[in-house]
Amino acid sequence: MGISAENLTRIFGHGFTTRKDGHGFGLHSGALTARELGGSLTVKSDGPGRGAMFTLELPFQPKDELP
């Protein structure tokens, strides 16, 4: 549905949620895991009613280059 500018700065924070029954661990855990793997999880939204796009980037290492 879209994300307000205020929430874009907080969305990956531990415990942050906009849901009544949410716990706020999902996006936080996803962002931490992506970072631990050498990548990132980001979000872009032009605001409520404008949709949102999450991007997960992870490094690729060809099988023949693995240790």
Phi and psi restraints in degrees (range 20) as a CNS / XPLOR table:
assign (resid 1 and name C) (resid 2 and name N)
       (resid 2 and name CA) (resid 2 and name C) 1.0 121.1 20.0 2
assign (resid 2 and name N) (resid 2 and name CA)
       (resid 2 and name C) (resid 3 and name N) 1.0 159.8 20.0 2
assign (resid 2 and name C) (resid 3 and name N)
       (resid 3 and name CA) (resid 3 and name C) 1.0 -132.4 20.0 2
assign (resid 3 and name N) (resid 3 and name CA)
       (resid 3 and name C) (resid 4 and name N) 1.0 132.3 20.0 2
assign (resid 3 and name C) (resid 4 and name N)
       (resid 4 and name CA) (resid 4 and name C) 1.0 -66.9 20.0 2
assign (resid 4 and name N) (resid 4 and name CA)
       (resid 4 and name C) (resid 5 and name N) 1.0 153.9 20.0 2
assign (resid 4 and name C) (resid 5 and name N)
       (resid 5 and name CA) (resid 5 and name C) 1.0 -57.7 20.0 2
assign (resid 5 and name N) (resid 5 and name CA)
       (resid 5 and name C) (resid 6 and name N) 1.0 -38.3 20.0 2
assign (resid 5 and name C) (resid 6 and name N)
       (resid 6 and name CA) (resid 6 and name C) 1.0 -60.5 20.0 2
assign (resid 6 and name N) (resid 6 and name CA)
       (resid 6 and name C) (resid 7 and name N) 1.0 -42.8 20.0 2
assign (resid 6 and name C) (resid 7 and name N)
       (resid 7 and name CA) (resid 7 and name C) 1.0 -76.4 20.0 2
assign (resid 7 and name N) (resid 7 and name CA)
       (resid 7 and name C) (resid 8 and name N) 1.0 -24.4 20.0 2
assign (resid 7 and name C) (resid 8 and name N)
       (resid 8 and name CA) (resid 8 and name C) 1.0 -59.9 20.0 2
assign (resid 8 and name N) (resid 8 and name CA)
       (resid 8 and name C) (resid 9 and name N) 1.0 -32.5 20.0 2
assign (resid 8 and name C) (resid 9 and name N)
       (resid 9 and name CA) (resid 9 and name C) 1.0 -80.3 20.0 2
assign (resid 9 and name N) (resid 9 and name CA)
       (resid 9 and name C) (resid 10 and name N) 1.0 -11.6 20.0 2
assign (resid 9 and name C) (resid 10 and name N)
       (resid 10 and name CA) (resid 10 and name C) 1.0 -117.2 20.0 2
assign (resid 10 and name N) (resid 10 and name CA)
       (resid 10 and name C) (resid 11 and name N) 1.0 -9.2 20.0 2
assign (resid 10 and name C) (resid 11 and name N)
       (resid 11 and name CA) (resid 11 and name C) 1.0 -60.5 20.0 2
assign (resid 11 and name N) (resid 11 and name CA)
       (resid 11 and name C) (resid 12 and name N) 1.0 -29.0 20.0 2
assign (resid 11 and name C) (resid 12 and name N)
       (resid 12 and name CA) (resid 12 and name C) 1.0 -96.7 20.0 2
assign (resid 12 and name N) (resid 12 and name CA)
       (resid 12 and name C) (resid 13 and name N) 1.0 5.5 20.0 2
assign (resid 12 and name C) (resid 13 and name N)
       (resid 13 and name CA) (resid 13 and name C) 1.0 -73.7 20.0 2
assign (resid 13 and name N) (resid 13 and name CA)
       (resid 13 and name C) (resid 14 and name N) 1.0 143.8 20.0 2
assign (resid 13 and name C) (resid 14 and name N)
       (resid 14 and name CA) (resid 14 and name C) 1.0 -59.4 20.0 2
assign (resid 14 and name N) (resid 14 and name CA)
       (resid 14 and name C) (resid 15 and name N) 1.0 125.1 20.0 2
assign (resid 14 and name C) (resid 15 and name N)
       (resid 15 and name CA) (resid 15 and name C) 1.0 85.3 20.0 2
assign (resid 15 and name N) (resid 15 and name CA)
       (resid 15 and name C) (resid 16 and name N) 1.0 -3.7 20.0 2
assign (resid 15 and name C) (resid 16 and name N)
       (resid 16 and name CA) (resid 16 and name C) 1.0 -76.8 20.0 2
assign (resid 16 and name N) (resid 16 and name CA)
       (resid 16 and name C) (resid 17 and name N) 1.0 130.4 20.0 2
assign (resid 16 and name C) (resid 17 and name N)
       (resid 17 and name CA) (resid 17 and name C) 1.0 -152.9 20.0 2
assign (resid 17 and name N) (resid 17 and name CA)
       (resid 17 and name C) (resid 18 and name N) 1.0 153.3 20.0 2
assign (resid 17 and name C) (resid 18 and name N)
       (resid 18 and name CA) (resid 18 and name C) 1.0 -111.3 20.0 2
assign (resid 18 and name N) (resid 18 and name CA)
       (resid 18 and name C) (resid 19 and name N) 1.0 1.2 20.0 2
assign (resid 18 and name C) (resid 19 and name N)
       (resid 19 and name CA) (resid 19 and name C) 1.0 -93.9 20.0 2
assign (resid 19 and name N) (resid 19 and name CA)
       (resid 19 and name C) (resid 20 and name N) 1.0 142.0 20.0 2
assign (resid 19 and name C) (resid 20 and name N)
       (resid 20 and name CA) (resid 20 and name C) 1.0 -58.0 20.0 2
assign (resid 20 and name N) (resid 20 and name CA)
       (resid 20 and name C) (resid 21 and name N) 1.0 -41.8 20.0 2
assign (resid 20 and name C) (resid 21 and name N)
       (resid 21 and name CA) (resid 21 and name C) 1.0 -105.1 20.0 2
assign (resid 21 and name N) (resid 21 and name CA)
       (resid 21 and name C) (resid 22 and name N) 1.0 14.9 20.0 2
assign (resid 21 and name C) (resid 22 and name N)
       (resid 22 and name CA) (resid 22 and name C) 1.0 -80.3 20.0 2
assign (resid 22 and name N) (resid 22 and name CA)
       (resid 22 and name C) (resid 23 and name N) 1.0 160.4 20.0 2
assign (resid 22 and name C) (resid 23 and name N)
       (resid 23 and name CA) (resid 23 and name C) 1.0 -115.4 20.0 2
assign (resid 23 and name N) (resid 23 and name CA)
       (resid 23 and name C) (resid 24 and name N) 1.0 -14.2 20.0 2
assign (resid 23 and name C) (resid 24 and name N)
       (resid 24 and name CA) (resid 24 and name C) 1.0 76.9 20.0 2
assign (resid 24 and name N) (resid 24 and name CA)
       (resid 24 and name C) (resid 25 and name N) 1.0 25.2 20.0 2
assign (resid 24 and name C) (resid 25 and name N)
       (resid 25 and name CA) (resid 25 and name C) 1.0 -103.1 20.0 2
assign (resid 25 and name N) (resid 25 and name CA)
       (resid 25 and name C) (resid 26 and name N) 1.0 -24.5 20.0 2
assign (resid 25 and name C) (resid 26 and name N)
       (resid 26 and name CA) (resid 26 and name C) 1.0 -59.4 20.0 2
assign (resid 26 and name N) (resid 26 and name CA)
       (resid 26 and name C) (resid 27 and name N) 1.0 -59.2 20.0 2
assign (resid 26 and name C) (resid 27 and name N)
       (resid 27 and name CA) (resid 27 and name C) 1.0 -68.7 20.0 2
assign (resid 27 and name N) (resid 27 and name CA)
       (resid 27 and name C) (resid 28 and name N) 1.0 -35.0 20.0 2
assign (resid 27 and name C) (resid 28 and name N)
       (resid 28 and name CA) (resid 28 and name C) 1.0 -61.9 20.0 2
assign (resid 28 and name N) (resid 28 and name CA)
       (resid 28 and name C) (resid 29 and name N) 1.0 -48.4 20.0 2
assign (resid 28 and name C) (resid 29 and name N)
       (resid 29 and name CA) (resid 29 and name C) 1.0 -63.5 20.0 2
assign (resid 29 and name N) (resid 29 and name CA)
       (resid 29 and name C) (resid 30 and name N) 1.0 -41.0 20.0 2
assign (resid 29 and name C) (resid 30 and name N)
       (resid 30 and name CA) (resid 30 and name C) 1.0 -61.7 20.0 2
assign (resid 30 and name N) (resid 30 and name CA)
       (resid 30 and name C) (resid 31 and name N) 1.0 -42.6 20.0 2
assign (resid 30 and name C) (resid 31 and name N)
       (resid 31 and name CA) (resid 31 and name C) 1.0 -66.2 20.0 2
assign (resid 31 and name N) (resid 31 and name CA)
       (resid 31 and name C) (resid 32 and name N) 1.0 -41.6 20.0 2
assign (resid 31 and name C) (resid 32 and name N)
       (resid 32 and name CA) (resid 32 and name C) 1.0 -64.1 20.0 2
assign (resid 32 and name N) (resid 32 and name CA)
       (resid 32 and name C) (resid 33 and name N) 1.0 -43.4 20.0 2
assign (resid 32 and name C) (resid 33 and name N)
       (resid 33 and name CA) (resid 33 and name C) 1.0 -63.3 20.0 2
assign (resid 33 and name N) (resid 33 and name CA)
       (resid 33 and name C) (resid 34 and name N) 1.0 -44.7 20.0 2
assign (resid 33 and name C) (resid 34 and name N)
       (resid 34 and name CA) (resid 34 and name C) 1.0 -58.2 20.0 2
assign (resid 34 and name N) (resid 34 and name CA)
       (resid 34 and name C) (resid 35 and name N) 1.0 -43.3 20.0 2
assign (resid 34 and name C) (resid 35 and name N)
       (resid 35 and name CA) (resid 35 and name C) 1.0 -64.9 20.0 2
assign (resid 35 and name N) (resid 35 and name CA)
       (resid 35 and name C) (resid 36 and name N) 1.0 -41.8 20.0 2
assign (resid 35 and name C) (resid 36 and name N)
       (resid 36 and name CA) (resid 36 and name C) 1.0 -62.0 20.0 2
assign (resid 36 and name N) (resid 36 and name CA)
       (resid 36 and name C) (resid 37 and name N) 1.0 -29.2 20.0 2
assign (resid 36 and name C) (resid 37 and name N)
       (resid 37 and name CA) (resid 37 and name C) 1.0 -87.9 20.0 2
assign (resid 37 and name N) (resid 37 and name CA)
       (resid 37 and name C) (resid 38 and name N) 1.0 3.9 20.0 2
assign (resid 37 and name C) (resid 38 and name N)
       (resid 38 and name CA) (resid 38 and name C) 1.0 87.3 20.0 2
assign (resid 38 and name N) (resid 38 and name CA)
       (resid 38 and name C) (resid 39 and name N) 1.0 15.7 20.0 2
assign (resid 38 and name C) (resid 39 and name N)
       (resid 39 and name CA) (resid 39 and name C) 1.0 -120.8 20.0 2
assign (resid 39 and name N) (resid 39 and name CA)
       (resid 39 and name C) (resid 40 and name N) 1.0 -153.3 20.0 2
assign (resid 39 and name C) (resid 40 and name N)
       (resid 40 and name CA) (resid 40 and name C) 1.0 -155.8 20.0 2
assign (resid 40 and name N) (resid 40 and name CA)
       (resid 40 and name C) (resid 41 and name N) 1.0 157.5 20.0 2
assign (resid 40 and name C) (resid 41 and name N)
       (resid 41 and name CA) (resid 41 and name C) 1.0 -126.1 20.0 2
assign (resid 41 and name N) (resid 41 and name CA)
       (resid 41 and name C) (resid 42 and name N) 1.0 120.2 20.0 2
assign (resid 41 and name C) (resid 42 and name N)
       (resid 42 and name CA) (resid 42 and name C) 1.0 -127.8 20.0 2
assign (resid 42 and name N) (resid 42 and name CA)
       (resid 42 and name C) (resid 43 and name N) 1.0 165.6 20.0 2
assign (resid 42 and name C) (resid 43 and name N)
       (resid 43 and name CA) (resid 43 and name C) 1.0 -137.1 20.0 2
assign (resid 43 and name N) (resid 43 and name CA)
       (resid 43 and name C) (resid 44 and name N) 1.0 147.0 20.0 2
assign (resid 43 and name C) (resid 44 and name N)
       (resid 44 and name CA) (resid 44 and name C) 1.0 -137.0 20.0 2
assign (resid 44 and name N) (resid 44 and name CA)
       (resid 44 and name C) (resid 45 and name N) 1.0 134.7 20.0 2
assign (resid 44 and name C) (resid 45 and name N)
       (resid 45 and name CA) (resid 45 and name C) 1.0 -152.8 20.0 2
assign (resid 45 and name N) (resid 45 and name CA)
       (resid 45 and name C) (resid 46 and name N) 1.0 140.1 20.0 2
assign (resid 45 and name C) (resid 46 and name N)
       (resid 46 and name CA) (resid 46 and name C) 1.0 -90.3 20.0 2
assign (resid 46 and name N) (resid 46 and name CA)
       (resid 46 and name C) (resid 47 and name N) 1.0 10.4 20.0 2
assign (resid 46 and name C) (resid 47 and name N)
       (resid 47 and name CA) (resid 47 and name C) 1.0 117.0 20.0 2
assign (resid 47 and name N) (resid 47 and name CA)
       (resid 47 and name C) (resid 48 and name N) 1.0 173.5 20.0 2
assign (resid 47 and name C) (resid 48 and name N)
       (resid 48 and name CA) (resid 48 and name C) 1.0 -54.7 20.0 2
assign (resid 48 and name N) (resid 48 and name CA)
       (resid 48 and name C) (resid 49 and name N) 1.0 137.9 20.0 2
assign (resid 48 and name C) (resid 49 and name N)
       (resid 49 and name CA) (resid 49 and name C) 1.0 80.6 20.0 2
assign (resid 49 and name N) (resid 49 and name CA)
       (resid 49 and name C) (resid 50 and name N) 1.0 -1.1 20.0 2
assign (resid 49 and name C) (resid 50 and name N)
       (resid 50 and name CA) (resid 50 and name C) 1.0 -112.3 20.0 2
assign (resid 50 and name N) (resid 50 and name CA)
       (resid 50 and name C) (resid 51 and name N) 1.0 2.5 20.0 2
assign (resid 50 and name C) (resid 51 and name N)
       (resid 51 and name CA) (resid 51 and name C) 1.0 82.0 20.0 2
assign (resid 51 and name N) (resid 51 and name CA)
       (resid 51 and name C) (resid 52 and name N) 1.0 175.8 20.0 2
assign (resid 51 and name C) (resid 52 and name N)
       (resid 52 and name CA) (resid 52 and name C) 1.0 -148.4 20.0 2
assign (resid 52 and name N) (resid 52 and name CA)
       (resid 52 and name C) (resid 53 and name N) 1.0 150.4 20.0 2
assign (resid 52 and name C) (resid 53 and name N)
       (resid 53 and name CA) (resid 53 and name C) 1.0 -129.3 20.0 2
assign (resid 53 and name N) (resid 53 and name CA)
       (resid 53 and name C) (resid 54 and name N) 1.0 121.9 20.0 2
assign (resid 53 and name C) (resid 54 and name N)
       (resid 54 and name CA) (resid 54 and name C) 1.0 -100.9 20.0 2
assign (resid 54 and name N) (resid 54 and name CA)
       (resid 54 and name C) (resid 55 and name N) 1.0 137.6 20.0 2
assign (resid 54 and name C) (resid 55 and name N)
       (resid 55 and name CA) (resid 55 and name C) 1.0 -124.4 20.0 2
assign (resid 55 and name N) (resid 55 and name CA)
       (resid 55 and name C) (resid 56 and name N) 1.0 123.4 20.0 2
assign (resid 55 and name C) (resid 56 and name N)
       (resid 56 and name CA) (resid 56 and name C) 1.0 -108.1 20.0 2
assign (resid 56 and name N) (resid 56 and name CA)
       (resid 56 and name C) (resid 57 and name N) 1.0 117.8 20.0 2
assign (resid 56 and name C) (resid 57 and name N)
       (resid 57 and name CA) (resid 57 and name C) 1.0 -114.6 20.0 2
assign (resid 57 and name N) (resid 57 and name CA)
       (resid 57 and name C) (resid 58 and name N) 1.0 128.3 20.0 2
assign (resid 57 and name C) (resid 58 and name N)
       (resid 58 and name CA) (resid 58 and name C) 1.0 -130.6 20.0 2
assign (resid 58 and name N) (resid 58 and name CA)
       (resid 58 and name C) (resid 59 and name N) 1.0 142.7 20.0 2
assign (resid 58 and name C) (resid 59 and name N)
       (resid 59 and name CA) (resid 59 and name C) 1.0 -69.3 20.0 2
assign (resid 59 and name N) (resid 59 and name CA)
       (resid 59 and name C) (resid 60 and name N) 1.0 150.5 20.0 2
assign (resid 59 and name C) (resid 60 and name N)
       (resid 60 and name CA) (resid 60 and name C) 1.0 -114.9 20.0 2
assign (resid 60 and name N) (resid 60 and name CA)
       (resid 60 and name C) (resid 61 and name N) 1.0 131.5 20.0 2
assign (resid 60 and name C) (resid 61 and name N)
       (resid 61 and name CA) (resid 61 and name C) 1.0 -126.4 20.0 2
assign (resid 61 and name N) (resid 61 and name CA)
       (resid 61 and name C) (resid 62 and name N) 1.0 114.1 20.0 2
assign (resid 61 and name C) (resid 62 and name N)
       (resid 62 and name CA) (resid 62 and name C) 1.0 -54.6 20.0 2
assign (resid 62 and name N) (resid 62 and name CA)
       (resid 62 and name C) (resid 63 and name N) 1.0 147.3 20.0 2
assign (resid 62 and name C) (resid 63 and name N)
       (resid 63 and name CA) (resid 63 and name C) 1.0 -54.2 20.0 2
assign (resid 63 and name N) (resid 63 and name CA)
       (resid 63 and name C) (resid 64 and name N) 1.0 -38.0 20.0 2
assign (resid 63 and name C) (resid 64 and name N)
       (resid 64 and name CA) (resid 64 and name C) 1.0 -73.7 20.0 2
assign (resid 64 and name N) (resid 64 and name CA)
       (resid 64 and name C) (resid 65 and name N) 1.0 -8.5 20.0 2
assign (resid 64 and name C) (resid 65 and name N)
       (resid 65 and name CA) (resid 65 and name C) 1.0 -104.1 20.0 2
assign (resid 65 and name N) (resid 65 and name CA)
       (resid 65 and name C) (resid 66 and name N) 1.0 2.2 20.0 2
assign (resid 65 and name C) (resid 66 and name N)
       (resid 66 and name CA) (resid 66 and name C) 1.0 -69.7 20.0 2
assign (resid 66 and name N) (resid 66 and name CA)
       (resid 66 and name C) (resid 67 and name N) 1.0 146.1 20.0 2
